[in-house]
Amino acid sequence: MVSKKKCKKTPSLDASRKATKSDEISIDDGISGVKGGLEGISLSSSETGSNDVSSFLFHSKSTKPSFRLPFLGPISLSERGSIGAKISHGRGLITTRDVSSGECLFVIPSMFSADAVEVRTRYLQEKINGGDQAKVVERLAEDHIVQKVQAACDLLSDEEIQPSAAGRARIQLNAFILQMNSERVLTIENPAALMGNLVANESSTIPPKDTVNLDKGTILGIIRRNGFGPDFHNYNKIATCWTERANSEHCYNRVLGIYPLAAMINHSCCPNAVRVFGSIPTQNGIKSKKEVMIAHANANIPNGTEITWSYISPATPFAVRREMLLSKYGFTCHCPRCAMEDEAISKAEFQGLFALADRRWSTRDSNLCDQRETAISLVSSIERIFSTNQIPIESQRYLRVSYGLLYIDSFNAMHSLNNEECLKHNIQLATQLHFSFVSCNNASTEHLSILHLCYDLSSYLRTIAMKGSDPNTIRWATSQVRFWTDQLKIAHMIRYGELGEDLEKVRDAMKHSKMVVRNQDGWYLAKDCFI
Ligand SMILES: C[S@@+](CC[C@H](N)C(=O)[O-])C[C@H]1O[C@@H](n2cnc3c(N)ncnc32)[C@H](O)[C@@H]1O
């Protein structure tokens, strides 16, 4: 039984968001395989059925995904300065009608991806003890893609290859090179044709030109600005996992991929879209998998609005985000979230506290107990400032998301006190964090982590309540469990699409995301206590 030490409470917010179903639009399957070059996918063009992302991602029960690739939803390419378009920078994607939160925007296969098994094998062969192991993984993944791009360039300029076999692959490769290579920038004269070329579907109309052979440096530049790395996982974690669990087959199955259409999307720290990755078998064999990216709207998006997503983890403090975006992508973000956070943390009286929180964030090691203690005091200091209302509510929400990992550390530390009041306080604070994510980076991985945490906590509190006999406490705990079950489901529907009413699919999706966040920096102590 838990003890009853006192804990400071914070008020809860209230908001909610509805998930909706996506339209079903069928488009021809993507590029055909060209041996050794662009990676093929095995779905036949006669394949029919809905774009049911859940069966595709969680198809443990059915081996055949009911899917057609690429799937392009209500989106179009546009560029800054073109009539009626509201693109923030260069080229971007816009919606072609009002889109509801949870609608599928697109599903596209990667054009090139680093094969995780191969990169892992090379890493284990090459691993030098000491040194920056994350950099080794990153370099090997990049090298692997460079080799694939070069092989594709060679193959497509080979006179002997059948023009029909290489036709679409050549179109896609040319579009990719021209669009991604900053020295050879194309403007968007015909959005449909250009989109077609980037995903190599039936709308590809720009005639194939001779493929340019690129040097390694140019390809690397393209990969670094436009590639999709491990997202929430980072190379450090992958290196650690590959080293510590060298015999495990199931340790990180994706590392880095190139998705030319997705590379058209601009960044925002408060975005309206979220992406997940999946994999499908290729025609090269059952064991060979192809990487696929799935994007959903995570907010209601009016017609003609630019689609944005976050290039980096949303749970990153403002100063760190600014530095990361500048060094990796070469720009300074001026989104509303950055402006509001900048203003709030620049106030003289708060500078010291947020500088301390930034330092704690940068040196964060969630396994260190004393660090968890500092997280408690930092989070309560931040919440104390918030309670004085000197910082606007919207900025408070953004800041909570930025320091979300410190909040999780603080929850873990409080949890270890095993005190019922503290657990209730945790759930209140986690509720605030949840609604902060709803208003900014809804259904992101970090958000799912918070939701799993709240669900676990409320279930645990209900178990305690059931052991007592107070009907009010039991009612309260039961309503909490129901609430968090709903919130979890809504977030999964937004992120993964049509999970529908099939509870098995919902459970599969939740099990999957829970496993992902548990393996990361989520509510890791909870697994010992509640699960
Ligand atoms: C993956 S590309 C996005 C597509 C790009 N707009 C284009 O025309 O090719 C990434 C590049 O777009 C620009 N970009 C993306 N988001 C931005 C933002 N929020 N502010 C300024 N530039 C941005 C930067 O130049 C960045 O390196």
The ligand as an SDF file (V2000), in Angstrom:
LIG
                    3D

 27 29  0  0  0  0  0  0  0  0999 V2000
   13.5130   18.8820  -46.7990 C   0  0  0  0  0  0  0  0  0  0  0  0
   13.6730   20.4430  -47.5220 S   0  0  0  0  0  0  0  0  0  0  0  0
   12.0370   21.0430  -47.5840 C   0  0  0  0  0  0  0  0  0  0  0  0
   11.6700   21.5150  -48.9940 C   0  0  0  0  0  0  0  0  0  0  0  0
   12.2740   22.8200  -49.4000 C   0  0  0  0  0  0  0  0  0  0  0  0
   11.4140   23.9280  -49.0210 N   0  0  0  0  0  0  0  0  0  0  0  0
   12.5400   22.8460  -50.9090 C   0  0  0  0  0  0  0  0  0  0  0  0
   12.1010   23.7500  -51.5890 O   0  0  0  0  0  0  0  0  0  0  0  0
   13.2270   21.9270  -51.3850 O   0  0  0  0  0  0  0  0  0  0  0  0
   14.4680   21.2370  -46.1850 C   0  0  0  0  0  0  0  0  0  0  0  0
   14.9080   22.6470  -46.4780 C   0  0  0  0  0  0  0  0  0  0  0  0
   13.7890   23.5160  -46.6060 O   0  0  0  0  0  0  0  0  0  0  0  0
   14.0240   24.7570  -45.9290 C   0  0  0  0  0  0  0  0  0  0  0  0
   13.1050   24.8570  -44.7870 N   0  0  0  0  0  0  0  0  0  0  0  0
   12.2870   23.8850  -44.3210 C   0  0  0  0  0  0  0  0  0  0  0  0
   11.5630   24.3300  -43.2820 N   0  0  0  0  0  0  0  0  0  0  0  0
   11.9340   25.5890  -43.0520 C   0  0  0  0  0  0  0  0  0  0  0  0
   11.5560   26.5650  -42.0870 C   0  0  0  0  0  0  0  0  0  0  0  0
   10.6340   26.3400  -41.1500 N   0  0  0  0  0  0  0  0  0  0  0  0
   12.1640   27.7680  -42.1430 N   0  0  0  0  0  0  0  0  0  0  0  0
   13.1060   28.0390  -43.0860 C   0  0  0  0  0  0  0  0  0  0  0  0
   13.5100   27.1600  -44.0340 N   0  0  0  0  0  0  0  0  0  0  0  0
   12.9270   25.9390  -44.0180 C   0  0  0  0  0  0  0  0  0  0  0  0
   15.4660   24.6990  -45.4570 C   0  0  0  0  0  0  0  0  0  0  0  0
   16.2660   25.2610  -46.4660 O   0  0  0  0  0  0  0  0  0  0  0  0
   15.7280   23.2070  -45.3490 C   0  0  0  0  0  0  0  0  0  0  0  0
   17.1030   22.8640  -45.4560 O   0  0  0  0  0  0  0  0  0  0  0  0
  1  2  1  0
  2  3  1  0
  2 10  1  0
  3  4  1  0
  4  5  1  0
  5  6  1  0
  5  7  1  0
  7  8  2  0
  7  9  1  0
 10 11  1  0
 11 12  1  0
 11 26  1  0
 12 13  1  0
 13 14  1  0
 13 24  1  0
 14 15  1  0
 14 23  1  0
 15 16  2  0
 16 17  1  0
 17 18  1  0
 17 23  2  0
 18 19  1  0
 18 20  2  0
 20 21  1  0
 21 22  2  0
 22 23  1  0
 24 25  1  0
 24 26  1  0
 26 27  1  0
M  CHG  2   2   1   9  -1
M  END
$$$$
